[in-house]
Amino acid sequence: MKKNKLKKLITDIFLKHKLKKKHAIICSEAIINAELVGAPSHGLSRLKMYCDRINKKVINPKPKIKIKKISQSITHIDANNSIGFVAADIGIKNAIKNAKKTGFGLVGIKNSGHYGLSGYYAEQAVKKNLMALVFTNAPPAIAPHGALKTLFGTNPICFGTPTSSKIPFILDSSVSMINRGKIRVAAKTGKKIPEGVALDKFGNPTTDAKKALKGVQLPIAGFRGSGFAWMVDILSGVLTGGNHGGKVKDPFDDFTGPQNIGHLFIVIKPNIFVGNYNQRIKENIKRIKKLPKIKGVKEILYPGQNKFNRYKKNSNKEIQIPENISRDIDILVSKL
Amino acid sequence: MKKNKLKKLITDIFLKHKLKKKHAIICSEAIINAELVGAPSHGLSRLKMYCDRINKKVINPKPKIKIKKISQSITHIDANNSIGFVAADIGIKNAIKNAKKTGFGLVGIKNSGHYGLSGYYAEQAVKKNLMALVFTNAPPAIAPHGALKTLFGTNPICFGTPTSSKIPFILDSSVSMINRGKIRVAAKTGKKIPEGVALDKFGNPTTDAKKALKGVQLPIAGFRGSGFAWMVDILSGVLTGGNHGGKVKDPFDDFTGPQNIGHLFIVIKPNIFVGNYNQRIKENIKRIKKLPKIKGVKEILYPGQNKFNRYKKNSNKEIQIPENISRDIDILVSKL
């Protein structure tokens, strides 16, 4: 389906689910963006879930979002169980505003939900010529080091910076071996997942996506990945007043209450310490790209380049929708 | 040797190398701490190197450190090629001061050198009931993803938070499979390094520490680890005005100039958004510790617990010094 037609359709679906027009557009843009950058696990495959959660009153379509200014630099947001896209959009915009004014913006959000891709928000800051660190927690997927049960989410570490070129540096890395959304897509489309990324519920290695969803995802780098996941849980959950310690509900399976996910945005003006940042980052990237390459590697890419290229390529094409997701959308559309 | 006797000796050695008394004590305390927490790669094994660099005028023993206050929250420090311990000590103390006043402290440092363990500085903030993120770059050790040559340092990601108990949560994880200092110690003591952590200069896997030092260290988690290393290089080097992009000199091998390492300290008051942080972090840790454990695991530990336990145990014992390092120290002592 054509990008703009699909965007209109998703907006209409969210409007039908009682979101304000402004909020419906924020959501549909984030979902389309995920499809275009090649992250369908954070795109249309979640649309039905968001609608189900609104219908079951665990996402609030008309939230009264409280924005509490703590200082010129620091803001706390109680998202009142809004859909995550909306909370995060307000959050990053406030962090950007604070950073523009004082060199530095810190925004914590509680009572939010799944907001799609962290990199999408980091990119908003980068487009305003700012750096950003973005943290969010997520439902249990990874077992803490030494534990037999999942508790941490895939808890991404996300960092973005201007590069002096139009392609932003956006590192957006979950601390699990594989993105949980990718396992969900594999389970929905009946595909296998790679070896070494997950265990089944008995603790045995598995390549079966459905078994992996019931089991444990493996963190990157053993105890280090487990430590990173714990750090992100503290920064985004414990610090902000959001849920933490395994209390974030799975949005697909658990409708007993809102997720109360926490997010943390740290935005920094790159020229805050010394001027001429753009010149320095340009030199940094140039030096690295010039290194001798491994056989078969054409170019050393910085994080975000692949995503940018996919976005550009996909922007001119129709968005392909897998059959089972297409069925979900048809049902939602039939109710418009 | 007894802890206090050794501390006095190291202080005297640094005094002999023209450091101010206050600075000499900062250095000897950091070095002794590294020994006590079980990180000898950041302890006595570097003492001769620091002295050599002072003698060769690539560490400035009497630096004129410029502290530039940018706002109540933000400080920039030009360390004038001081020994890293001294620059980092001033840096974290300023970040703590700023955070106490405004809820948040951001300190960037340029023209510094190797400062030992990142966790040592995070711990200073935690002792004042603050959270800290600490970043530093380091001499080339890891090849960027796709490159055949090392460029990034082992660039640790370090995070500390109060826990409501006397044992701080200190995650201090280099993004290489193994700490470079550990390879140095293995090379000095003739021990092998584990498989899968390094390649020799021809790109072949090696367990020979000396060959590994001439080759490439492997990042954790492939392209993700390479991305984390790049992020740390940007945050600590490009942002602060320090060296970056592979320009940080190896302190052991390259005496052609100062290192100009950059550090970045981000300190946050944990009650900034919602009160009662201590209660929430206590609950977080309690929930995780209660999980069912893998066979053989007695307790799920948070990052920093092992280090704390080693510190406690080692504090009452004599510090063991390997023979070759002991010889280096004897030579330094003979010149007092």
Interface residues (C-beta under 8 A of the other chain):
Chain A: I70 S71 S73 I74 H76 T102 G103 F104 L106 G108 K110 M131 A143 P144 H145 G146 A147 L148 K149 L151 I157 F159 T161 F169 L171 S173 M177 I220 A221 R224 G225 G227 F228 W230 M231 D233 I234 L235 G237 V238 L239 T240 G241 H244 G245 G246 K247 I266 I268 P270 I272 F273 V274 Y277 R280 I281 E283 N284 R287 I288 L291 P292 K293 I294 V297 E299 I300 L301 Y302 P303
Chain B: I70 S71 S73 I74 H76 T102 G103 F104 L106 G108 K110 M131 A143 P144 H145 G146 A147 L148 K149 L151 I157 F159 T161 F169 L171 S173 M177 I220 A221 R224 G225 G227 F228 W230 M231 D233 I234 L235 G237 V238 L239 T240 G241 H244 G245 G246 K247 I266 I268 P270 I272 F273 V274 Y277 R280 I281 E283 N284 R287 I288 L291 P292 K293 I294 V297 E299 I300 L301 Y302 P303
